[in-house]
Amino acid sequence: MRVVYGLTVAVAIALITPNLSAQMQEVGKAVAGGGIKVPGWQATVDANEAKAGLTVDSAKFVMEGKDIHVTTGPAITYWNPKNVAAGNYTVKATFTEKDFMGLNDHAHPYGIVIAGNDLGTPTASLLYCNAYGNGTFIVRGFGPAPFSLSARRAEPNAAINKAAAKGSSVTQEIALSVKGDKVECAINGTVVGSYDKATAVGEGKLKSTDGVYGVRFGHNTDAIVSGLAMSKN
């Protein structure tokens, strides 16, 4: 029995491990003609993407009228150093994925970044709220190692719009706010996550909730960002 049990566990591990490994090692595919095409904006790719040889030029960031069009590439964070928020504030924008999963075979996220400090350096810290076109969201950050305020895996919420099918269009309005002792993520007008500010700031997390704001995209994702703006609460 012991031998059979041991073999059963070994087989289970062998079956599961490749899937976990693939998820952990998943990286983007470079976009042709990439780079930042908008003056003043900067970006950084995630560490695992950089190790795979991907750079800021492996994704594309362009203006289309008043909108920003982002096509990735690697998982990446974009910001303009002039865009700074402090105290109590809300940063929001509307994200439209016109071709859901057009560059991948499963949903990838996009959303708002706040509290950016030392961006582009090894000690960077930031917080982001991202939505997926399958009706889920995450609230995570870098400090500089990754940390989570929400569950470690994406959480479903009825407020988040779901694409009807692969190739269809889906739109999310995403807002990330600092309000007194709380940090809140609202999607399509509903607060989907509210967290104590004290749990977001400190060693290994944010240096402060004051800082630069911008946008963040998972790898192999294409979406339009409209109306990116900051308002005081």
C-alpha positions as CSV (number, residue, x, y, z in Angstrom):
1,M,0.0,0.0,0.0
2,R,2.8,2.4,0.8
3,V,4.4,1.7,-2.5
4,V,1.1,2.3,-4.4
5,Y,0.5,5.5,-2.4
6,G,3.9,6.8,-3.1
7,L,3.5,6.1,-6.8
8,T,0.1,7.8,-6.8
9,V,1.6,11.0,-5.2
10,A,4.5,11.0,-7.5
11,V,2.2,10.7,-10.6
12,A,0.0,13.5,-9.2
13,I,3.0,15.8,-8.7
14,A,4.4,15.0,-12.2
15,L,1.0,16.0,-13.7
16,I,0.6,19.1,-11.7
17,T,4.1,20.5,-11.7
18,P,4.4,21.2,-15.4
19,N,1.2,23.3,-15.2
20,L,2.4,25.3,-12.3
21,S,5.8,25.7,-13.9
22,A,4.3,26.9,-17.1
23,Q,2.1,29.5,-15.2
24,M,5.1,30.8,-13.3
25,Q,7.4,31.0,-16.3
26,E,4.8,32.4,-18.7
27,V,6.1,35.5,-20.4
28,G,5.0,37.8,-23.3
29,K,5.8,37.8,-27.0
30,A,7.4,40.9,-28.4
31,V,5.2,43.3,-30.4
32,A,6.5,44.5,-33.8
33,G,7.2,48.2,-34.0
34,G,7.1,48.6,-30.3
35,G,8.2,51.3,-28.0
36,I,6.8,54.4,-26.2
37,K,5.6,56.8,-28.9
38,V,4.3,59.5,-26.5
39,P,6.7,62.1,-25.2
40,G,7.2,62.2,-21.4
41,W,6.0,58.7,-20.7
42,Q,8.2,56.0,-19.3
43,A,7.8,52.3,-18.5
44,T,9.4,49.2,-16.9
45,V,8.7,45.5,-17.6
46,D,8.4,42.9,-14.9
47,A,11.5,41.2,-13.7
48,N,10.7,37.8,-15.2
49,E,10.0,39.4,-18.6
50,A,13.3,41.2,-18.5
51,K,15.1,38.0,-17.7
52,A,13.5,36.5,-20.8
53,G,15.0,39.3,-22.9
54,L,11.9,41.5,-23.3
55,T,12.2,45.3,-22.9
56,V,10.0,48.4,-23.1
57,D,10.4,48.2,-26.8
58,S,8.7,44.8,-26.8
59,A,5.4,46.5,-26.2
60,K,3.7,49.5,-27.9
61,F,2.3,52.7,-26.3
62,V,0.8,55.2,-28.7
63,M,-1.8,58.0,-28.7
64,E,-4.9,57.7,-30.8
65,G,-6.6,61.0,-30.6
66,K,-7.1,61.6,-26.9
67,D,-6.8,57.9,-26.0
68,I,-3.8,55.8,-25.2
69,H,-3.5,52.5,-27.1
70,V,-1.4,49.8,-25.4
71,T,-0.3,46.6,-27.0
72,T,1.8,44.1,-25.1
73,G,4.3,42.3,-25.2
74,P,5.6,41.8,-21.7
75,A,3.8,42.6,-18.5
76,I,4.5,46.3,-18.1
77,T,3.9,49.5,-16.1
78,Y,3.6,52.9,-17.8
79,W,3.8,56.3,-16.1
80,N,4.5,60.0,-16.7
81,P,6.6,61.5,-13.9
82,K,4.5,64.7,-14.1
83,N,1.4,62.7,-13.0
84,V,1.6,62.8,-9.2
85,A,-1.2,62.3,-6.6
86,A,-1.0,63.0,-2.9
87,G,-3.3,62.9,0.1
88,N,-6.8,61.8,-0.6
89,Y,-7.4,61.2,-4.3
90,T,-8.9,59.0,-7.1
91,V,-7.2,58.0,-10.3
92,K,-9.5,56.5,-12.9
93,A,-9.7,55.6,-16.6
94,T,-11.8,53.5,-18.9
95,F,-10.2,50.4,-20.5
96,T,-11.7,48.9,-23.7
97,E,-10.4,45.5,-24.9
98,K,-11.9,45.5,-28.4
99,D,-10.7,42.0,-29.2
100,F,-10.9,40.0,-26.0
101,M,-8.1,37.4,-25.9
102,G,-7.0,38.5,-29.3
103,L,-3.3,38.0,-28.4
104,N,-3.6,35.1,-26.0
105,D,-5.6,32.1,-25.0
106,H,-6.8,33.3,-21.6
107,A,-7.8,36.5,-20.0
108,H,-5.0,39.0,-19.1
109,P,-5.4,42.1,-16.9
110,Y,-5.1,45.9,-17.2
111,G,-5.7,48.8,-14.9
112,I,-4.7,51.7,-12.8
113,V,-1.4,52.3,-11.0
114,I,-0.9,54.6,-8.0
115,A,1.7,55.4,-5.3
116,G,4.6,55.0,-7.6
117,N,8.0,55.8,-6.0
118,D,11.5,55.2,-7.3
119,L,9.9,53.9,-10.5
120,G,12.4,52.4,-13.0
121,T,14.9,51.5,-10.2
122,P,15.5,48.3,-8.2
123,T,13.7,49.8,-5.2
124,A,10.5,50.8,-7.0
125,S,7.2,50.6,-5.2
126,L,3.6,50.9,-6.6
127,L,0.1,49.6,-6.2
128,Y,-2.3,48.6,-9.0
129,C,-5.9,47.5,-9.4
130,N,-6.4,45.4,-12.6
131,A,-9.5,43.9,-14.2
132,Y,-9.9,41.0,-16.5
133,G,-12.4,40.6,-19.3
134,N,-13.6,37.4,-17.6
135,G,-15.2,39.3,-14.7
136,T,-12.3,39.1,-12.2
137,F,-9.9,41.6,-10.6
138,I,-6.7,41.8,-8.5
139,V,-5.1,44.5,-6.3
140,R,-1.4,44.0,-6.0
141,G,1.8,45.9,-5.8
142,F,5.6,45.9,-5.8
143,G,7.7,46.9,-2.9
144,P,9.9,46.0,-4.8
145,A,9.0,42.3,-4.5
146,P,5.4,41.5,-5.4
147,F,2.7,41.7,-2.7
148,S,-1.1,41.4,-2.6
149,L,-3.9,43.3,-0.9
150,S,-6.6,41.2,-2.6
151,A,-6.5,37.4,-2.8
152,R,-3.4,36.0,-4.4
153,R,-5.6,34.9,-7.4
154,A,-8.0,37.0,-9.3
155,E,-11.4,37.4,-7.6
156,P,-14.7,37.4,-9.3
157,N,-17.2,40.3,-8.8
158,A,-20.6,40.9,-10.4
159,A,-19.7,44.5,-11.2
160,I,-16.9,43.5,-13.6
161,N,-18.0,43.2,-17.2
162,K,-17.4,39.9,-19.0
163,A,-16.7,39.6,-22.6
164,A,-19.4,37.7,-24.5
165,A,-16.7,35.5,-26.2
166,K,-13.2,35.5,-27.5
167,G,-12.9,38.3,-30.0
168,S,-15.7,40.4,-28.6
169,S,-15.4,43.8,-27.0
170,V,-15.4,44.4,-23.2
171,T,-15.0,47.7,-21.3
172,Q,-14.2,48.4,-17.7
173,E,-14.0,51.8,-15.8
174,I,-11.4,51.3,-13.1
175,A,-10.7,53.7,-10.2
176,L,-8.1,53.4,-7.5
177,S,-8.6,55.7,-4.5
178,V,-6.9,56.8,-1.3
179,K,-9.6,57.9,1.2
180,G,-8.5,58.6,4.8
181,D,-7.3,55.3,6.2
182,K,-8.6,53.2,3.3
183,V,-7.4,52.3,-0.2
184,E,-10.2,51.3,-2.5
185,C,-10.6,49.8,-6.0
186,A,-13.9,50.5,-7.8
187,I,-14.8,48.9,-11.1
188,N,-17.7,50.2,-13.1
189,G,-18.8,52.3,-10.2
190,T,-18.8,49.5,-7.5
191,V,-16.1,49.2,-4.8
192,V,-14.8,45.7,-5.4
193,G,-12.0,45.9,-2.8
194,S,-11.4,48.1,0.3
195,Y,-8.2,47.8,2.3
196,D,-6.7,49.4,5.4
197,K,-4.1,51.9,4.2
198,A,-1.8,50.7,7.0
199,T,-1.6,47.2,5.4
200,A,-0.4,48.8,2.1
201,V,2.4,50.9,3.5
202,G,5.6,49.6,5.2
203,E,8.6,47.4,4.7
204,G,8.3,45.3,1.6
205,K,5.2,47.3,0.4
206,L,4.5,50.9,-0.5
207,K,6.8,53.7,0.6
208,S,3.8,55.9,0.6
209,T,0.3,56.2,-1.0
210,D,1.6,59.5,-2.4
211,G,3.4,59.1,-5.7
212,V,3.2,58.8,-9.5
213,Y,0.2,57.3,-11.2
214,G,-0.2,55.5,-14.5
215,V,-1.4,52.3,-16.1
216,R,-0.4,48.6,-16.0
217,F,-1.0,45.8,-18.5
218,G,-0.4,42.1,-18.4
219,H,1.4,40.4,-21.2
220,N,0.0,39.8,-24.7
221,T,-2.9,42.2,-24.2
222,D,-4.3,45.0,-26.4
223,A,-6.6,47.8,-25.0
224,I,-7.5,51.4,-25.3
225,V,-7.2,53.7,-22.3
226,S,-9.6,56.6,-22.2
227,G,-9.9,59.5,-19.8
228,L,-7.0,58.8,-17.5
229,A,-7.3,61.4,-14.8
230,M,-6.7,62.2,-11.1
231,S,-9.2,64.0,-8.9
232,K,-9.0,65.0,-5.2
233,N,-11.4,63.4,-2.8
